[in-house]
Amino acid sequence: MATHEELKDQLMEQYDLEATVRFIRDNHFQKVCLQFPDHLLSEAPKVVDELERQTKADFYVLGDTAYAPCCVDVVAAQHVAADAVVHYGHSCLSPTRDLPVYYVFEKRSLFHLQKLVGFVKQNPASHLIVLFESYYAHLRCILFSFLKTHINEKTIIPVYLRKSSPTTSDLNTVETDSKTETHCRKYSIGHLEFELDLSIPTEQLQFVRLGSTSSSSFLRASLSLYPFVLDCYDDSTNNWFPANLNATTTLKRRLALISKAQKSHVFGIVVSAIATKGVLDAIERCEVLLNQFEMEWYLLNVGKPTPTKLGNFPEIEVFVLVGCPESAFLDSKSYMKPILTMAELELALDSRLYFTDIGSIHDFQDTLSRPFVARKQMPDDENEDIDKFYEETTANALSEFSMNRDLIAYDISSTSTAAFLRHRSWKGVEEEPNEENKPHTSKEGHCGIPSGYSNEGSRI
């Protein structure tokens, strides 16, 4: 049985209390909110007792958050005029506007490393990129050291923690074997980031992810790396799962929702995280886009979206969600109307756009980083060229259809439906006049009321 001191040391290490105390003392915070996910809420009293013993600040525990658990509940913290928030557990790391936030990831043990090595060696790719859930972040250095020791035939590309994460002091503890190339692309996926040399062939890259396939960050990672092959090791079932299947299915479903939005005229902009940095810019961009295409729109701030809340607006045909990237893809099967992201809204309304980066369709921060050119801001001659192109394309399509009408009719003439239509008595309005349907002079009709028209005579 563990002693009191051992339990205290475990608590200090599990919840990073030493660094948290330093964060509070160095910034002289007086009111601090502690945000716990549901499965860690039972540990809150122990954490509060230890923090109160080592600091002079007042602490408030946030249990029922207004948004997703991965988002910082700034609104609840402002109710007590908090100076800062300490967020525990998994986080999407969406930046807040004003409130300082300290992130403490959950810590779990990592098993089956030998199974990981055996799976990686089966792939002939020469470069390996290993991603992992936030609860394995404290084992990053141990993980990469183990892989370098047991996998000599592959180049292991280092993966770092983002600067907004709490443990950024170990960013340079893993040495890189290759020099920094000029033609590199920086990937930022949740709490992780890495640089990828674009000169490396796609077939020589192997992406592996450690973590649960049911977490909100799983879909985010699979979409951000699409169309690269991403193999996920599900630590809950100890099985390998090809993440690309999930990403492909999701993209097909999203394209179907975009197609529905192209036929809609009433939109609702749903803001689910009003305190996130860049939300106001995203709302303004959606407003400009909808106004220039003369669409009717409404602005809704509903907190955490639910089918019941959005069901109160039956006149809205499509909702546009501006919020956390990990909760951007709501299950539209549970909702009455389609729910799109800001990038998907632009794709639905402006036919000049296309998918240039699949990984950015779920994050409005990435969408804001792309330049936006409204149609009314384009030169007049370019607008005329676009309209002329649409007119010519439509005219060509109609002319081809007219030329091929006989061929189309011949192709379906052998069907039972065509035979029925040929032998029915009424065939619709004739295109050319004949003796039966030639025009006649107009005649005076009935006058009066139905109970007795003037030209009917007496009924007695």
C-alpha positions as CSV (number, residue, x, y, z in Angstrom):
1,M,0.0,0.0,0.0
2,A,1.4,3.4,-1.0
3,T,2.3,5.9,1.7
4,H,1.0,9.4,2.0
5,E,4.2,10.8,0.5
6,E,4.1,8.4,-2.4
7,L,0.5,9.4,-3.2
8,K,1.4,13.0,-3.0
9,D,4.3,12.5,-5.4
10,Q,2.1,10.7,-7.8
11,L,-0.4,13.5,-7.7
12,M,2.3,16.1,-8.2
13,E,3.6,14.3,-11.3
14,Q,0.2,13.3,-12.8
15,Y,-1.2,16.8,-12.7
16,D,2.1,18.7,-13.2
17,L,1.5,20.6,-10.0
18,E,5.0,22.0,-9.6
19,A,4.9,23.8,-12.9
20,T,1.3,24.9,-12.3
21,V,2.3,26.5,-9.0
22,R,5.2,28.3,-10.8
23,F,2.8,29.5,-13.5
24,I,0.5,31.0,-10.8
25,R,3.2,32.5,-8.7
26,D,5.2,34.1,-11.5
27,N,2.2,35.8,-12.9
28,H,0.7,36.8,-9.5
29,F,-2.8,35.4,-10.3
30,Q,-5.4,35.7,-7.6
31,K,-8.4,33.9,-9.2
32,V,-7.7,30.7,-11.2
33,C,-10.3,28.4,-12.7
34,L,-9.4,24.7,-13.0
35,Q,-11.2,23.0,-15.9
36,F,-11.5,19.2,-15.7
37,P,-13.1,16.7,-18.1
38,D,-15.8,14.4,-16.7
39,H,-13.5,11.4,-16.1
40,L,-11.0,13.4,-14.1
41,L,-13.5,15.5,-12.1
42,S,-13.2,13.2,-9.1
43,E,-9.6,14.2,-8.7
44,A,-10.4,17.9,-8.5
45,P,-10.6,18.1,-4.6
46,K,-7.1,16.7,-4.3
47,V,-5.6,19.0,-6.8
48,V,-7.3,22.1,-5.3
49,D,-6.1,21.2,-1.8
50,E,-2.5,20.9,-2.9
51,L,-2.6,24.2,-5.0
52,E,-4.2,26.1,-2.1
53,R,-1.5,24.8,0.2
54,Q,1.3,26.1,-2.1
55,T,-0.3,29.3,-3.3
56,K,-2.5,32.2,-2.1
57,A,-4.9,32.2,-5.0
58,D,-8.6,31.3,-5.0
59,F,-9.6,28.3,-7.2
60,Y,-12.8,27.5,-9.0
61,V,-13.5,24.1,-10.5
62,L,-15.3,24.1,-13.9
63,G,-17.2,20.9,-14.3
64,D,-20.0,21.4,-16.8
65,T,-18.4,23.3,-19.7
66,A,-20.4,25.4,-22.2
67,Y,-18.5,23.9,-25.2
68,A,-16.6,20.8,-26.0
69,P,-14.3,19.5,-23.2
70,C,-11.3,20.1,-25.4
71,C,-12.1,23.9,-25.5
72,V,-11.3,26.4,-22.8
73,D,-14.5,27.6,-21.2
74,V,-13.7,31.3,-21.1
75,V,-17.3,32.3,-20.6
76,A,-17.6,30.4,-17.3
77,A,-14.2,31.8,-16.2
78,Q,-15.4,35.3,-16.8
79,H,-18.3,34.8,-14.5
80,V,-15.9,34.8,-11.6
81,A,-13.5,37.4,-13.2
82,A,-10.8,34.7,-13.3
83,D,-7.2,35.8,-14.0
84,A,-6.3,32.5,-15.7
85,V,-7.5,29.0,-16.5
86,V,-5.7,25.7,-16.0
87,H,-7.0,23.2,-18.5
88,Y,-6.6,19.4,-17.7
89,G,-6.9,16.5,-20.1
90,H,-7.0,16.5,-23.9
91,S,-7.2,19.9,-25.6
92,C,-7.6,21.1,-29.2
93,L,-5.3,24.1,-28.2
94,S,-7.6,26.6,-29.9
95,P,-6.1,30.0,-29.0
96,T,-8.1,32.3,-26.7
97,R,-8.2,36.1,-27.1
98,D,-7.3,37.5,-23.7
99,L,-7.4,34.9,-20.9
100,P,-4.0,33.1,-20.1
101,V,-4.3,29.4,-20.2
102,Y,-2.0,26.6,-18.9
103,Y,-2.5,23.2,-20.4
104,V,-1.9,20.0,-18.4
105,F,-2.3,16.8,-20.5
106,E,-3.3,13.5,-19.0
107,K,-0.5,11.0,-18.5
108,R,-0.9,7.3,-19.4
109,S,1.6,4.5,-19.8
110,L,2.6,3.3,-23.2
111,F,2.8,-0.5,-23.8
112,H,3.3,-2.8,-26.8
113,L,6.3,-0.9,-28.2
114,Q,7.7,-4.1,-29.6
115,K,4.5,-4.6,-31.5
116,L,4.9,-1.1,-32.9
117,V,8.4,-1.9,-34.0
118,G,7.3,-5.1,-35.7
119,F,4.5,-3.4,-37.6
120,V,6.8,-0.5,-38.7
121,K,9.5,-2.9,-40.1
122,Q,6.9,-4.6,-42.4
123,N,6.5,-1.3,-44.4
124,P,9.3,-0.7,-46.9
125,A,9.1,3.1,-46.6
126,S,12.3,4.8,-45.8
127,H,10.9,7.6,-43.6
128,L,8.8,7.2,-40.5
129,I,6.5,9.8,-38.8
130,V,5.0,8.7,-35.4
131,L,2.1,10.7,-34.0
132,F,0.4,10.1,-30.7
133,E,-2.4,11.2,-28.4
134,S,-1.9,14.1,-25.9
135,Y,-1.8,11.6,-23.0
136,Y,1.5,10.2,-24.4
137,A,3.1,13.6,-24.7
138,H,5.2,13.1,-21.6
139,L,6.8,10.0,-23.2
140,R,7.8,11.7,-26.4
141,C,11.5,11.6,-25.8
142,I,11.4,8.0,-24.5
143,L,9.4,6.9,-27.5
144,F,11.7,8.5,-30.1
145,S,14.8,7.2,-28.4
146,F,13.3,3.7,-28.4
147,L,12.5,3.9,-32.1
148,K,15.9,5.1,-33.0
149,T,17.5,2.3,-31.1
150,H,15.4,-0.5,-32.6
151,I,14.8,0.8,-36.1
152,N,18.0,1.6,-37.9
153,E,16.9,1.2,-41.5
154,K,14.5,4.1,-41.4
155,T,14.8,7.9,-41.0
156,I,12.7,9.0,-38.1
157,I,11.3,12.5,-38.7
158,P,11.1,14.3,-35.3
159,V,7.7,15.3,-34.1
160,Y,7.5,18.2,-31.6
161,L,4.9,19.6,-29.2
162,R,3.3,22.8,-30.2
163,K,4.4,26.0,-28.3
164,S,1.0,26.5,-26.7
165,S,1.4,23.1,-24.9
166,P,2.7,23.1,-21.4
167,T,5.9,21.0,-21.9
168,T,7.8,22.9,-24.5
169,S,11.1,22.8,-22.8
170,D,12.0,19.4,-24.4
171,L,11.5,20.5,-28.0
172,N,15.2,20.1,-28.8
173,T,16.0,17.0,-26.8
174,V,15.7,14.7,-29.8
175,E,18.4,15.4,-32.3
176,T,17.6,15.4,-36.0
177,D,19.7,13.4,-38.4
178,S,18.8,15.4,-41.5
179,K,19.5,19.0,-42.2
180,T,16.6,21.5,-42.6
181,E,15.6,21.6,-46.2
182,T,14.4,24.8,-47.9
183,H,11.4,23.0,-49.6
184,C,9.6,21.9,-46.4
185,R,6.0,22.1,-45.3
186,K,5.1,22.5,-41.7
187,Y,2.2,20.4,-40.4
188,S,0.4,21.4,-37.2
189,I,-2.0,18.7,-36.0
190,G,-3.5,19.4,-32.6
191,H,-0.8,19.3,-30.0
192,L,1.9,18.1,-32.5
193,E,3.9,19.7,-35.3
194,F,6.6,18.6,-37.7
195,E,8.2,19.6,-40.9
196,L,8.1,17.4,-44.0
197,D,10.5,17.6,-46.9
198,L,8.5,17.8,-50.1
199,S,11.2,16.2,-52.1
200,I,10.6,12.8,-50.4
201,P,8.4,10.5,-52.6
202,T,5.0,9.8,-51.1
203,E,5.6,6.0,-51.2
204,Q,8.6,6.5,-49.0
205,L,6.6,8.0,-46.1
206,Q,5.0,6.0,-43.4
207,F,2.7,7.6,-40.9
208,V,1.8,5.9,-37.7
209,R,-0.5,7.2,-34.9
210,L,-0.8,5.9,-31.4
211,G,-4.1,6.4,-29.6
212,S,-7.8,5.7,-29.6
213,T,-9.7,5.6,-32.9
214,S,-12.8,6.9,-31.1
215,S,-11.3,10.2,-29.9
216,S,-12.1,13.6,-31.4
217,S,-8.5,14.1,-32.5
218,F,-8.4,10.9,-34.6
219,L,-10.5,12.3,-37.4
220,R,-8.6,15.6,-37.3
221,A,-5.3,13.7,-37.8
222,S,-6.6,11.5,-40.6
223,L,-8.0,14.5,-42.5
224,S,-5.0,16.7,-42.0
225,L,-2.7,14.0,-43.5
226,Y,-5.1,13.0,-46.3
227,P,-4.2,11.5,-48.8
228,F,-1.2,10.0,-47.1
229,V,-1.6,6.5,-45.7
230,L,-2.1,6.8,-41.9
231,D,-2.0,3.6,-39.8
232,C,-3.5,4.0,-36.3
233,Y,-2.7,1.7,-33.4
234,D,-5.9,1.7,-31.2
235,D,-4.6,1.3,-27.6
236,S,-8.1,0.4,-26.4
237,T,-8.3,-2.8,-28.6
238,N,-4.6,-3.3,-29.4
239,N,-5.3,-3.5,-33.1
240,W,-4.2,-1.6,-36.2
241,F,-6.7,0.5,-38.0
242,P,-6.3,2.2,-41.5
243,A,-7.4,5.8,-40.8
244,N,-7.7,6.6,-44.5
245,L,-10.9,4.6,-44.8
246,N,-12.5,6.8,-42.2
247,A,-11.2,10.0,-43.8
248,T,-12.5,8.9,-47.3
249,T,-16.0,8.1,-46.0
250,T,-16.1,11.4,-44.2
251,L,-15.0,13.4,-47.2
252,K,-17.7,11.7,-49.4
253,R,-20.3,12.6,-46.8
254,R,-19.1,16.2,-46.7
255,L,-19.2,16.6,-50.4
256,A,-22.8,15.4,-50.3
257,L,-23.6,18.1,-47.8
258,I,-21.9,20.7,-49.9
259,S,-24.1,19.7,-52.8
260,K,-27.2,20.3,-50.7
261,A,-25.9,23.7,-49.6
262,Q,-25.5,24.8,-53.3
263,K,-29.3,24.6,-53.6
264,S,-30.1,26.4,-50.4
265,H,-30.9,30.1,-49.8
266,V,-31.2,30.5,-46.0
267,F,-28.2,30.0,-43.9
268,G,-27.5,30.1,-40.1
269,I,-24.0,31.0,-38.8
270,V,-23.7,29.0,-35.6
271,V,-21.0,30.2,-33.2
272,S,-20.0,27.5,-30.6
273,A,-16.9,29.1,-29.1
274,I,-17.3,32.9,-29.0
275,A,-14.1,33.5,-27.0
276,T,-11.8,31.7,-29.4
277,K,-9.3,33.9,-31.2
278,G,-10.4,34.7,-34.8
279,V,-14.1,33.9,-34.4
280,L,-15.2,37.5,-35.1
281,D,-13.1,37.5,-38.3
282,A,-14.6,34.2,-39.3
283,I,-18.1,35.6,-38.7
284,E,-17.4,38.7,-40.8
285,R,-16.0,36.6,-43.6
286,C,-19.1,34.4,-43.7
287,E,-21.3,37.5,-43.7
288,V,-19.4,39.1,-46.6
289,L,-19.6,35.8,-48.6
290,L,-23.4,35.3,-48.0
291,N,-24.2,39.0,-48.8
292,Q,-22.3,39.0,-52.0
293,F,-24.3,36.0,-53.2
294,E,-27.5,37.6,-52.0
295,M,-28.3,34.9,-49.4
296,E,-30.5,35.3,-46.4
297,W,-28.6,34.5,-43.2
298,Y,-28.9,34.5,-39.4
299,L,-26.3,34.7,-36.6
300,L,-26.8,32.2,-33.7
301,N,-24.8,31.8,-30.5
302,V,-26.0,28.6,-29.0
303,G,-23.0,27.4,-27.0
304,K,-22.7,23.7,-27.5
305,P,-24.8,22.8,-30.6
306,T,-27.4,20.1,-30.1
307,P,-30.2,18.8,-32.4
308,T,-32.8,20.3,-30.0
309,K,-31.3,23.8,-30.1
310,L,-30.9,23.9,-33.9
311,G,-34.3,22.3,-34.4
312,N,-35.8,25.6,-33.1
313,F,-34.9,27.2,-36.4
314,P,-36.8,25.3,-39.1
315,E,-36.7,28.1,-41.6
316,I,-32.9,27.8,-41.9
317,E,-31.8,25.3,-44.6
318,V,-28.1,25.0,-43.9
319,F,-26.1,25.8,-40.7
320,V,-22.4,26.9,-40.8
321,L,-20.5,26.0,-37.7
322,V,-17.7,28.3,-36.5
323,G,-15.9,26.7,-33.6
324,C,-13.5,24.0,-32.4
325,P,-11.8,22.1,-35.3
326,E,-12.2,18.8,-33.5
327,S,-16.0,19.2,-33.2
328,A,-16.5,20.8,-36.6
329,F,-17.9,17.7,-38.2
330,L,-21.1,17.1,-36.3
331,D,-23.1,14.0,-37.1
332,S,-25.6,15.3,-39.5
333,K,-27.7,12.2,-39.2
334,S,-28.8,13.5,-35.8
335,Y,-29.7,17.0,-37.1
336,M,-32.5,18.0,-39.3
337,K,-30.4,20.2,-41.6
338,P,-26.8,20.0,-42.9
339,I,-24.0,21.5,-40.9
340,L,-21.0,22.8,-42.8
341,T,-17.7,24.4,-41.9
342,M,-16.6,27.8,-43.1
343,A,-14.4,26.3,-45.8
344,E,-17.2,24.2,-47.1
345,L,-19.5,27.2,-47.3
346,E,-17.0,28.9,-49.6
347,L,-16.8,25.8,-51.7
348,A,-20.6,25.5,-51.9
349,L,-21.2,29.2,-52.9
350,D,-18.3,30.0,-55.1
351,S,-17.8,27.6,-58.0
352,R,-14.3,29.1,-58.7
353,L,-12.9,27.5,-55.6
354,Y,-11.9,23.8,-55.2
355,F,-10.2,21.6,-52.6
356,T,-6.6,22.8,-52.5
357,D,-5.9,21.5,-49.0
358,I,-8.2,18.8,-47.6
359,G,-6.7,19.1,-44.1
360,S,-7.9,22.7,-43.7
361,I,-11.7,22.2,-44.3
362,H,-12.4,21.6,-40.6
363,D,-10.4,24.4,-39.1
364,F,-11.6,28.0,-39.6
365,Q,-8.2,29.3,-38.5
366,D,-6.6,27.7,-41.6
367,T,-9.4,29.1,-43.7
368,L,-8.8,32.6,-42.4
369,S,-5.1,32.3,-43.4
370,R,-6.1,31.9,-47.0
371,P,-6.7,35.1,-49.1
372,F,-10.3,35.8,-49.8
373,V,-11.3,37.7,-53.0
374,A,-14.9,38.7,-53.2
375,R,-16.6,38.8,-56.6
376,K,-17.4,42.5,-56.2
377,Q,-13.7,43.2,-55.6
378,M,-12.6,41.6,-58.8
379,P,-12.0,43.7,-61.9
380,D,-15.0,44.2,-64.1
381,D,-13.4,42.6,-67.1
382,E,-12.7,39.5,-65.1
383,N,-16.3,39.3,-63.9
384,E,-17.5,39.6,-67.5
385,D,-15.1,36.8,-68.6
386,I,-16.5,34.5,-65.8
387,D,-20.1,35.3,-66.7
388,K,-19.3,34.8,-70.4
389,F,-17.7,31.5,-69.6
390,Y,-20.8,30.3,-67.7
391,E,-23.1,31.4,-70.6
392,E,-21.0,29.6,-73.3
393,T,-20.7,26.4,-71.2
394,T,-24.5,26.4,-70.7
395,A,-25.2,27.0,-74.3
396,N,-22.8,24.2,-75.4
397,A,-24.4,21.8,-73.0
398,L,-27.9,22.6,-74.3
399,S,-26.9,22.3,-78.0
400,E,-25.3,18.9,-77.3
401,F,-28.4,17.8,-75.6
402,S,-30.6,18.9,-78.6
403,M,-28.3,17.1,-81.1
404,N,-28.5,13.9,-79.1
405,R,-32.2,13.8,-78.4
406,D,-33.0,11.2,-81.1
407,L,-30.1,9.0,-79.9
408,I,-31.4,9.2,-76.3
409,A,-34.9,8.4,-77.4
410,Y,-33.7,5.4,-79.4
411,D,-31.7,4.1,-76.5
412,I,-34.8,3.9,-74.2
413,S,-37.3,2.8,-76.8
414,S,-36.9,-0.9,-76.0
415,T,-37.9,-0.4,-72.3
416,S,-41.3,-1.3,-71.0
417,T,-41.8,2.3,-69.9
418,A,-41.3,3.6,-73.4
419,A,-43.7,1.1,-74.8
420,F,-46.4,2.2,-72.3
421,L,-45.9,5.9,-73.2
422,R,-46.2,5.1,-77.0
423,H,-49.6,3.4,-76.7
424,R,-51.4,5.6,-74.2
425,S,-54.3,7.6,-75.5
426,W,-53.2,11.1,-74.2
427,K,-49.7,12.1,-75.1
428,G,-49.6,15.7,-73.9
429,V,-49.7,18.9,-75.8
430,E,-48.8,18.5,-79.5
431,E,-45.9,20.5,-80.7
432,E,-47.3,21.2,-84.2
433,P,-51.0,22.1,-84.9
434,N,-53.2,19.8,-87.0
435,E,-56.9,19.4,-87.9
436,E,-57.8,18.3,-84.4
437,N,-55.9,20.9,-82.4
438,K,-56.0,23.9,-84.8
439,P,-56.9,27.2,-83.2
440,H,-60.6,28.2,-82.8
441,T,-62.3,31.6,-82.4
442,S,-63.1,32.5,-78.9
443,K,-66.7,32.1,-77.7
444,E,-68.6,33.8,-74.9
445,G,-68.7,31.7,-71.8
446,H,-71.1,31.5,-68.8
447,C,-72.0,34.7,-67.0
448,G,-73.4,35.0,-63.5
449,I,-73.1,32.7,-60.5
450,P,-73.0,28.9,-60.4
451,S,-76.5,28.6,-59.0
452,G,-77.9,30.1,-62.1
453,Y,-75.9,31.4,-65.1
454,S,-77.6,34.0,-67.3
455,N,-77.5,31.9,-70.5
456,E,-78.7,28.6,-69.0
457,G,-82.3,29.4,-69.1
458,S,-84.9,28.5,-66.5
459,R,-84.5,25.3,-64.5
460,I,-88.3,25.0,-63.6
